[in-house]
Structures are given as C-alpha cells and as structure tokens.
Amino acid sequence: MAAEIKFLMDEHVPAAVTRGLQARGVDALTAQDAHLAHTADDRILAYALEQGRVVFTQDEDFLAEHQRGTPHAGMVYAHQQTSIGVIVRGLLLIHGVFTPDDMRGHLEYL
C-alpha cells in the first residue's frame, strides 16, 4: 500500500475544510494545532517538510516561496474565493491520486 498524503493546513484556512477532510479519514493538521500560528512561511514549509506534510494554503506568499525554490513536501493553493466544497473535493482528489513522493517540491492549484 502506497503512503498517503498528510496535510498541514495554513492558519487562515477555514476550519470546515480541515473538518471535512478529517471526517473522510484524511490526516489534516492545522497550523494552530502544530503551534505554527503567526510563523513565517519558510518555517512552516520547513516544518511540513520535516513532518512529510503537504501544505494547503490560500496565501499567495507561499507561491513566492515555491518560486524562490524553498524546499517543501508539496503545496496546494486555492484562491481566497474558492468555496469550501471545491477545496475539500480538490484535496480529496489530490489525496487519492498523488503520493507524498509525487508531491515533494510540487505546487498544485485548485
């Protein structure tokens, strides 16, 4: 059985997204639960890389980190106006299709 993606949810992600994933058996940890609230983006990415977690964010600053080549275990970005349902379905699709190895250093847009 292939390893499954685990997510780290950026601090401004609606709680309903995290709950929606968790209710479907997906390992989704919030930045707050990881004690990363108000932490610099590069440090969040370093933590996620160390923990093997793909970061989900709606913060465009993370896109700049990816462009700069900051190492990461994977990133998923959705625009601020994206509905909770679209985000949950998109993250479930990513979880079902990609492996952690597929996502390493990869940025996926919802």
C-alpha positions in Angstrom: 0.0 0.0 0.0 1.4 3.4 -1.0 1.9 6.1 1.6 -0.9 8.6 1.8 -0.6 12.4 1.7 -0.8 14.1 5.0 -1.8 17.8 5.0 -0.8 20.8 7.0 -3.4 23.5 6.8 -2.2 27.1 6.8 -3.6 29.2 9.7 -6.2 31.1 7.6 -7.8 28.0 6.1 -11.5 27.7 7.2 -11.9 25.1 9.9 -14.7 23.5 7.8 -12.1 22.4 5.3 -10.0 20.6 7.9 -13.1 19.0 9.5 -14.3 17.9 6.0 -11.0 16.2 5.3 -10.7 14.6 8.8 -14.3 13.3 8.6 -13.2 11.4 5.5 -10.2 9.9 7.2 -7.5 12.3 5.8 -4.7 13.3 8.2 -5.1 17.1 8.2 -3.3 19.1 10.9 -3.9 22.8 11.4 -1.0 25.3 11.8 -2.6 26.2 15.1 -2.5 22.6 16.4 1.1 22.4 15.3 1.9 25.6 17.2 2.8 27.4 14.0 0.3 30.3 14.1 2.0 33.6 13.2 5.0 31.7 11.9 7.0 32.8 8.8 6.0 30.9 5.7 9.5 29.4 5.1 9.5 28.0 8.7 6.0 26.5 8.1 7.4 24.9 4.9 10.4 23.6 6.8 8.2 22.1 9.5 5.9 20.5 6.9 8.9 19.1 5.0 10.3 17.6 8.2 6.9 16.1 9.0 6.2 14.9 5.5 3.1 17.1 5.2 1.8 18.9 2.1 0.8 22.5 2.9 -2.6 23.7 1.9 -2.9 27.4 1.7 -4.9 30.3 0.3 -2.0 32.7 0.9 -0.2 33.9 -2.3 3.0 34.4 -0.3 3.5 30.7 -0.3 3.6 30.8 -4.1 6.6 33.1 -3.9 8.4 30.6 -1.6 7.9 28.0 -4.2 9.2 30.3 -6.9 12.3 31.0 -4.8 13.0 27.3 -4.6 12.3 26.9 -0.9 12.3 23.1 -0.3 8.9 21.7 0.6 7.0 18.4 0.8 4.4 19.8 -1.5 1.9 22.7 -1.7 -1.7 23.1 -2.7 -3.0 26.5 -3.4 -6.6 27.8 -3.8 -7.7 31.3 -4.4 -9.4 33.0 -1.4 -12.8 33.0 -3.2 -12.8 29.2 -3.7 -15.7 27.5 -1.9 -15.2 25.1 0.9 -16.8 22.3 -1.1 -14.5 22.8 -4.0 -11.5 22.9 -1.7 -12.4 19.7 0.1 -13.2 17.8 -3.1 -9.9 19.0 -4.7 -7.9 18.0 -1.7 -9.6 14.6 -1.6 -8.7 14.1 -5.2 -5.1 15.0 -4.6 -5.1 12.7 -1.6 -6.5 9.9 -3.7 -4.3 10.3 -6.8 -0.9 11.6 -5.6 1.7 10.0 -3.3 3.9 12.0 -0.9 6.8 11.4 -3.4 4.7 12.8 -6.2 4.1 16.0 -4.2 7.6 16.7 -3.0 8.6 20.1 -4.3 5.4 20.2 -6.4 2.8 23.0 -6.4 -0.8 22.1 -7.3 -3.5 24.6 -7.9 -7.2 24.0 -7.1 
